[in-house]
Amino acid sequence: MRRAGLTSLIAFVGITVALLVGVLAAGWAPLLGLDLQGGISVVLKPAPGTDPEGLDARLDQAMGIIRNRVDAIGVAEPDITRQGQTIVVQLPGVKDQERALELVGTTAELRFRPVLAAVPAASLETTTTVAGDGTATTVAGESTATTAVGDTTTAPSTTPATTAPSTTAPSTTAPSTTEAGMDSVGGPLAPGEYAGGASESAQAATTTAAPTTTAADGATVTTAATTDTTAPVDPTAITARADDQADKEVVLPSFETVDGKRTETFRYLLGPTLVSGNALSDASAQLTQNGQWLVAITFKDGDENIGAWRSAASACVAKTTTCPTGQLAVALDGEVLSAPTVQSDFAGVNSATITGTFTEREAKDLATALQYGSLPIELERQQSQEVSATVGNDALRAGVIAGIIGLVIVALYLLLYYKILGAVAIAALVMSFGLLWAVISWLGETQGLALTLAGVVGIIVSIGVSVDSNVVYFENIKDDMRSGRTLRSSAERSFRTSLSTILKADSVSLIGAGLLYWLTVGPVRGFAFYLGLSTLLDLVATWFFMRPAVRFLAQTNLASSRPDLFGIPRHDHEPPGGAQPPTPSSSTAVPV
Amino acid sequence: MGTLRRLFRNETNYNFIRAWRWGAVISLVAVAISLLSFGFRGLERGIDFVGGTAWEVPTSQLTVSETRDVLRPLGLEEAKIQTVGGDLVRVQGPNQTPEEVATIRTALADAAGISADTVAVTQVGPSWGSEISSKAIRALIFFFIAIAIYITWALRDWRMAVGALVAVVHDIIISIGVYSVFRIEVTPATLIAFLTILGFSLYDTVVVFDKLRENAARTALSGTMTYTELASLSMNQVLMRSLNTSITAILPVLSILVVGSVILGATTLEEFGIALLVGLIVGAYSSIFVATPLVAWLKEREPKYREVRKRLGRSKGEVIMTSPAEAADAREVEAHRLPTTTRPGAVPRPPKPGAAAPTVIPPRPRKQRRR
């Protein structure tokens, strides 16, 4: 019995110390929440009146888009979570609030844009370029592929879009932007190189090349007139988000993910939007009979939907100035998802298929993106909070200092009142705190779960709960000893009674913490989590530390010779003869 | 023997029955004041609940009137300006466009002579507050239901669930009342703190009830005292524990309040601290003065205890307390009666003669070891 208790005690202390040392050795520390290290948090919700159809999937998609955007600006530990229909974005360490709000707040639109030129990302360093879509995706089946890429590229410098009926005012200004764009290459890159590169690429892709050079030359001539009115487009510099507008020419990258690593594959110079994502009514990934994945899309009726698509398609098939390469890119949120070559003018058909060398995953991702594009979610800002790093650090410092002082006072009180038992209680507190530190560090490191100020308060409050368990136990021991038992015999007996009380009371805390966690959002959740966690650890410490420790101490000689050192009134267990009867207290008792 | 010493030895013998009457009066008055104040004055709700924009400028250079001068040309005359802890100025105003927010931010930073980066801005949409409040209220309702079921199950008595819940509702009403009467701003931190208090108050109540149940099972069946007397007695027994736990819970909270907010000036900690302190005090009070007497009152209506009361020939609510001398007599009597305890396998253990026994409760019978 004695040995078993001691083993459990030593094992518990050993495991706690080992965990703590392990965590410290691994260099893990609790991940600090936004309110403790500074940063920005934004809470978003779908705007009222959002179509509830497939909302879950669309919210997930929106979250994915936000995550991509945040990753792109390199935030260290972004925390983007969904709680019901609410999206909570936390960006620790980010200072520029306007930028962050713009990042997460703007609605992503799916757009079909014509490809004006393409450069493989890998070649950007050396500026040797190859045009064309390496992924060889093609749109629709029947008509055979017409490959020539470069043959109409001379057009942009001269003829403003005339062929595509759907393109309205914006698209007519576009070609001139191209010129300006070509010109701006003259700045950072030296004028000839891009042109040269472009012509090379045209050759590589098969046919006649020269025109592009002319385009560049033409551009140099005409710039003076145009630069003032239109923003120059540098085909090698990705367009900033703010400038990524439907009616402008843009440069957007495409990515591929291999083994979880995202690498840029191509950089596209894209014309103004020809068809918007709203034109889509449905998109799905399908498996063909010969085992290939394709994405089938259907358009809504109406001039601005299927009508726009048909005119865009015929422009691409004819390779007019609006769609010189014959490729129509699918762009979502600053990224080209796919740039298939159009092979039909879709006269009389409402649907299209996108084929290529898709994996199942790629096909499904594309289909999801297209579906989202048909009904983008407009997110409304519920709350945005910025905590400056200094305020956060101050709060943390204040919380830690307050916690330590609170602990010291409680420790002194326990020592004064319960003496040796008080020391055991303090040791139990230290143990459960050690465990808590290890668990919080582990959660922060592996699960990205941050410790917030609310969490710190939860933990400080749980000091009270832990001490309560000890007090319940000690008072029970005192009770028992008053009725004549020795410390040795009451230690175990009282533990059983106390444990039942502690379990009941802790259950109430756990039920509360659990419900709060499930049913609330934001800071309340963090608080509930840490309150629940520390309550659980309190139970662990009570069972594995408190019980064997008190039992062990109760068996020492000290326990029988100096019970006062255990905070137990002296006379209570002295042999009956020596006991003084208690002085009758007339002040408070009312005799019958 | 001084009061403290008696407390230390768990040998108090306070007449809680009388105190409970006062408690009932005090609680009723406090609840009435709280409800009236809430009804007429409402609560001072922070921007998290009403929507708006807040700027926090970490500076000791600006006074409230200087800040107002800075804001006046920007159309924010009505803004609420506070200095917090001596080195933070907080401005709260209605919702603004991002450009306006940025302009005000820069203006404040310039006036304080600091960089605009260090001015923290919080913006809250108008529906966010109602969203968190409605979520919290929903959580609260589920919490009450779950706790009622749990206590009924764990303590095997629905009356105790009623007592505990009434005590908690009492705590909520009075805490709201304190916030309403003293015009303390309600923030999400306040909400969290209140929820903590609920758990804490319930924890305390459950410990008291567990003792009550234990004593009732052992003694009351022998018919030597009414349930109310029993409750008062149990209260005396757990008084030290209640005091100790309340003290050990209040000490860290006081530390949060004093160190965190007064000395180091952390606003959120102050919000937590005030709410926790109010709640802890009300919670400790309600376990003793609301939950327990209510259970006693309900229990007295049970036929079993009505019988006891009749047999002991006591009128309803008569104040009965035993003096230690009487307690000794009662103990003698009980030593003979104990075998009638319902607990199967319980072996009565007569107390050692002469041992100090301030209460009439005999020692706990040895429990059979659970297998």
Interface residues (C-beta under 8 A of the other chain):
Chain A: D35 V43 K45 T86 K95 Q97 E98 L101 E380 R381 Q382 Q383 S384 Q385 E386 V387 S388 T390 V391 D394 A395 R397 A398 G399 I401 A402 G403 I405 G406 L407 I409 V410 Y413 L414 Y417 L453 A454 V457 G458 I460 V461 I463 G464 V465 V467 D468 V471 V472 E475 K478 D479 D480 R482 S483 G484 R485 R493 R496 T497 S500 T501 K504 A505 D506 S507 V508 S509 I511 G512 A513 L515 L516 W518 L519 T520 V521 G522 P523 V524 F527 A528 L531 P569 H571 D572 P576 G577 A579 Q580 P581 P582 T583 P584 S585 S586 T588 A589 V590 P591 V592
Chain B: M1 R6 F8 R9 N10 E11 T12 N13 Y14 N15 R18 D48 E56 P58 L88 P98 A102 D117 T118 V119 A120 V121 T122 Q123 V124 G125 S127 W128 E131 I132 K135 A136 R138 A139 F142 F143 A146 I147 Y150 I151 A154 L155 P188 A189 L191 I192 A193 L195 T196 L198 G199 F200 L202 Y203 V206 V207 D210 K211 E214 Q237 V238 M240 R241 N244 T245 I247 T248 A249 L251 P252 V253 L254 S255 I256 V258 V259 G260 S261 I263 L264 G265 A266 T268 L269 F272 L276 V319 I320 M321 T322 S323 P324 A325 E326 R349 P351 K352 P353 G354 A355 A356 A357 P358 P362 P363 R364 R366 K367 R370
